[in-house]
């Protein structure tokens, strides 16, 4: 079975150094330094894919991205990162595709960079990590980014980002467990998924998907809790003023990946809510390495033959025009 995974990450040595020196957002991953080798090594990535039966990765910068650099650096750093990504992809055109990092804090510049990255560099869309300096993307000032993605007919991947120190202190710091546990709880274990779920809910109730009916969004980690609450959101979202129920926009315009969370119950729930044609495979390399488990999950998933083809590669090929 041909397998394409679509939430896979990369970095550059220049950005690693810039992030450490200038980032406004602290890195909360205690293993980040060890991961930097895999993030910056294109040849090693291909060897990993060959070993584990992965035909193609759609790669992007997330978490440590130039997106969170100061405003006076973010545009040039994003352009440099996207240029370097495009150069790396050119060496493996049949194996790798990419999503652009965007200077989201400056929406007009982000729209321009998305347009440049797609039309000049051949990237397949963009990725935004978390909220932007604590601000959610339903704020009207971010509309140029969504308008550009719709006009270009490319998806935006909404990836988690590090939550603010205030959120962490209020919701997750506790004397009853260790600071490391608080960091994990605020991040990969729970917190940043909750925040990205809120991000998606706000975008839909804020009318962004109604305003841009051809906009396509991708949400990892089985939809960051949203699919299990669609009926609840429909029931209590009737006061929103939208012309359609919440779930109509979500099922029409959002695509969901597992991000390496290869769990059968979540697949069953998301498939039941979304339909198999809105599911994409993703491993979250190198933050998660399922190795042979990538192909194993595809082979053993409770999917019909056409659904398995769509999940493994077909929907990704259509959505990202691979």
Buried (B, 14 or more C-beta within 10 A) or exposed (E): EBBBBBBBBBBBEBBBEBBEEBBEBEBBBEEBEEBBEBBBBBEEBBEBBEEBBBBBBBBBBBBBBBBBBEEEBBBEBBBBBBBBBBEBBEEBEEBBBBBBBBBBBBBEBBBBBBBBBBEEBEBBBBBBBBBBEEEBBBBEEBBBBBBBBBBBEBBBBBBBBBBBEEBBEEBBBEEEEEEEBBBBBBBBEBBBBBBBBBBBBBBBBBBBBBEBEEBBBBBBBBBBBBBBBBEEBBEEBEEBEBEBBBBBBBBBBBBBBBBBBBEEEBBEBBBEBBEBBBBBBBBBBBBBBBBEBBBBBBEEBEBEEEBBBBBBBBBBEEBBEB
